[in-house]
Amino acid sequence: MDPYDVVVIGAGAAGMMCAMEAGRRGRRVALLEHASVIGRKIRISGGGRCNFTNRGVVPERYVSANPNFCRSALSRYTPEDFVELVRSHGIAFHEKTLGQLFCDRSAQQVIDMLVKECRRAGVEIVLNCQVHTLKKTDEFLVKASTGDYSADALVIATGGLSLPKIGATHFGYRAAEQFGVRVIPTAAALDAFVFSANDRRRFEELAGISLPAAVTCQGARFEEGIIFTHAGLSGPAALQASLYWQPGRKVSVDLLPSLSMEELRGWFAEKKTDGSGAKVETLLAERLPKRVAERFYKLHDMTPRSLAQQPAAALESLCRGLKAWTFMPHGTAGYGTAEVTRGGVDTNALSSKTMECHTVPGLYFIGEVVDVTGWLGGYNFQWAWSSGWAAGQAV
Ligand SMILES: Cc1cc2nc3c(=O)[nH]c(=O)nc-3n(C[C@H](O)[C@H](O)[C@H](O)COP(=O)(O)OP(=O)(O)OC[C@H]3O[C@@H](n4cnc5c(N)ncnc54)[C@H](O)[C@@H]3O)c2cc1C
């Protein structure tokens, strides 16, 4: 039996941050990872360049049953703190859009940095480690394929369910249940919408077309790109909206976000009076990709005639349809493609300052396994760093 002060299960973003911080405080730390390679999700993140944080991090950009929970950790370990760490390792980075910070070269640099910091802090990293059982007596006992480990503190950092093919498991949720900690139902999020069979037939010819749009779901509005896929709707604005989506709820898309309803009406009125005699779909193609213009024109069942001859009611209905095209998703694509898992370990069971369970002293949950899910664009890594850091100060 190897005695440690702290055992961390899951060597992803949150687990490595927690382990290195605990190690720096002189704790003897074992970091157990079931995969043979460390930080695989970090490696593929941000298209291989890791969007490691966002300058716009605020608690309001996270979704949780307990919206204030993330406040303390995010304010104590901030994006600037992580940027400082990145800088101290000489990793070049840049801001892409909307405050998103990416490595110039490769996400592997972030992994190498965290591994180096863990080693420097004396953390023992154990790969290919299958954890069989967890037990709590006076201390925690972890039985695993690589041996048995005991510690006063046990940190669960096994992440969410997205991308099972690179190592995501239910482990963290099962561990919570074992210790009597509630788990808020999980769902794939930051994920593409899948159309109903009818909508799929209506829009499949648009697959591959992207355009700027604003997608609204449950009051949250995101103005970024969308892309029609063979199955539904993807692109950043759709992925962001999926974070707020619940089955049975509608999604609304503004296909012309740069024009207000008034401006759109005014634009048609102007075109009507200039007497060019153009058809509506031809005019629309000045504002939208041609095939999208044609599809939405057809959807509105207008009699094919020039703009000047269109009844006002038909034009008004088209304007509304373009500014608020509404559909009921059949679902989202699922954990095979989703960036994150919404829901997870109930934050009411945890201290927002340390991530420790109120009812099980010494047991901590950090990162994505916790019911805190951020927007697309570096917010989820920041939660992993901040919650990992918070637990690292306490264990
Ligand atoms: C394709 C993709 C791209 C992404 N890009 C970004 C991005 O650019 N910016 C951003 O902010 N977020 C991004 N995310 C989300 C981000 O990767 C996660 O939110 C973040 O990694 C969560 O950190 P974590 O440490 O909680 O979990 P993870 O990083 O997933 O780490 C969990 C670790 O636990 C290990 N593990 C699981 N089960 C067990 C077990 N039973 N025993 C031992 N170990 C186990 C896993 O192998 C893994 O190493 C992306 C996600 C995906 C899927």
The ligand as an ORCA input file, in Angstrom:
! r2SCAN-3c Opt
* xyz 0 1
  C     -13.141     18.059    -29.229
  C     -13.123     18.937    -28.011
  C     -12.530     20.192    -28.066
  C     -12.556     21.028    -26.950
  N     -11.962     22.250    -27.052
  C     -11.992     23.076    -25.973
  C     -11.337     24.331    -26.030
  O     -10.648     24.655    -27.011
  N     -11.466     25.153    -24.944
  C     -12.160     24.783    -23.813
  O     -12.234     25.552    -22.866
  N     -12.732     23.572    -23.731
  C     -12.657     22.710    -24.775
  N     -13.233     21.484    -24.668
  C     -13.801     21.082    -23.367
  C     -12.634     20.712    -22.420
  O     -11.773     19.821    -23.090
  C     -13.149     20.064    -21.151
  O     -14.162     20.837    -20.570
  C     -11.989     19.909    -20.140
  O     -11.011     19.065    -20.687
  C     -12.498     19.344    -18.827
  O     -11.394     19.102    -17.996
  P     -11.438     17.913    -16.928
  O     -10.075     17.832    -16.361
  O     -12.594     18.048    -16.056
  O     -11.703     16.613    -17.822
  P     -10.759     15.951    -18.921
  O      -9.823     16.951    -19.468
  O     -11.683     15.236    -19.833
  O      -9.900     14.918    -18.081
  C     -10.455     13.789    -17.467
  C      -9.361     12.748    -17.379
  O      -9.825     11.667    -16.587
  C      -9.477     10.449    -17.218
  N     -10.409      9.410    -16.757
  C     -11.703      9.239    -17.110
  N     -12.201      8.169    -16.467
  C     -11.212      7.665    -15.700
  C     -11.112      6.561    -14.811
  N     -12.144      5.746    -14.607
  N      -9.922      6.325    -14.188
  C      -8.855      7.137    -14.398
  N      -8.884      8.189    -15.237
  C     -10.054      8.450    -15.876
  C      -9.584     10.763    -18.706
  O      -8.856      9.840    -19.489
  C      -8.981     12.171    -18.733
  O      -7.603     12.149    -18.870
  C     -13.193     20.612    -25.753
  C     -13.763     19.350    -25.688
  C     -13.745     18.511    -26.797
  C     -14.375     17.155    -26.696
*
